Amino acid sequence: MMRLQTILLPLFFFLFGFSICAAKKSLLLDKPECTQKRLQEVDRNFLRLIAIGEFGRKFPEKHSDLPKFCKETNRLIDSMIKFISDCYPPDEQRIFKIYFFSAKRTVKPFCTKKRTKKLQQLLELGPCLNTIINQIDCLDQLTNKTRELIPYQIGRDKINYACCYYVDALKCAENVLNIQCMTNNAKDVILDLVRSIGGDMVNFACGDYTESTDRCDHIPPLPKNKFDKSVKVDKKLRSIAFAQIGMVESMEGFSAEP
Ligand SMILES: *[C@@H]1O[C@H](CO)[C@@H](O)[C@H](O)[C@H]1NC(C)=O
C-alpha cells in the first residue's frame, strides 16, 4: 500500500492540477480517426480486459489457457494505448495510464514465463470463479453510480462519493463470492485482484473515504438541488475508466458529452 501511494502521489497532484487548469471541453481530439465508434470499441475492450461482468471473458483455468489469455490481453491494451495516443491530449492520456498501470500489474502473474506459486493459486480459482464471472454486476453498479455523479454541481465532493461507491463495490464483490465452490482463501485472492484493478485511482484520490474508515457510513445523500438537468451524460460508455474520466472532467462544470 505504501509503495503504491508513493508511485501514485505524483498522479494525484496531476489529477487535481488537471481538473483545475483544464480549459478544453472535449474528450476526443477532433481528428478523423477519433470517432465515437472507435471510442465505444475501446470502452468494450476495457470491459473485456477487466474480465468481470456481462462483457467480460473467462478467467484462465489451466496453463494451456494462458498464451491465448495473455495474447488477447496484450492486444486489448495495445489497441487502447493506440487509441488514446491518437485521440487524447497528453494531459488526459495520463489519466488513462493509471488504468494501464493497474491492468498490466494485475495480469502480470499470468503472463510471465515463470510458474510461480501465485500463478498456481490464481489458476486454481478459475473454475469456480468462471461459474459466476459474467453475472457479477458490482463493477457495472459502480460505473453507473459514478456516472450518475456527473450532473451534480458539487465540485470535488464528487470524489468522496465516487470513493464510497467503490467501497460499496468491494462489499458487493465480497457478497457475490459467497458461493459454495469458493474457499475463503480463494475469495481473498480474488478480492485482492479486484482491489488491484480498481484500486489505484482510489489509493491516491480517496483520502479517508476508504474501506478502513467509517466515513462512507456517514456521507450525506447527494444534494438534489445541486443536480444540473442540462448536463447530458453519455450512457453508451460502460467502462469504469470512462465513467471516472467523465466524472473528473465534470468537476469544473465541463459537459460530460465528448
Ligand atoms: C447500468 O446502466 C446500464 C445502462 O444505462 C443498464 O443497462 C444496466 O442495467 C445498469 N446496471 C446496473 C447494475 O444497474
The ligand as a Gaussian input file, in Angstrom:
#p B3LYP/6-31G(d) Opt

LIG

0 1
 C      -26.105000       0.260000     -15.668000
 O      -26.585000       1.102000     -16.687000
 C      -26.860000       0.427000     -17.908000
 C      -27.168000       1.462000     -18.984000
 O      -27.878000       2.559000     -18.516000
 C      -28.004000      -0.576000     -17.662000
 O      -28.324000      -1.250000     -18.848000
 C      -27.549000      -1.562000     -16.595000
 O      -28.572000      -2.471000     -16.287000
 C      -27.111000      -0.837000     -15.338000
 N      -26.521000      -1.807000     -14.421000
 C      -26.812000      -1.894000     -13.136000
 C      -26.150000      -2.960000     -12.349000
 O      -27.599000      -1.153000     -12.587000

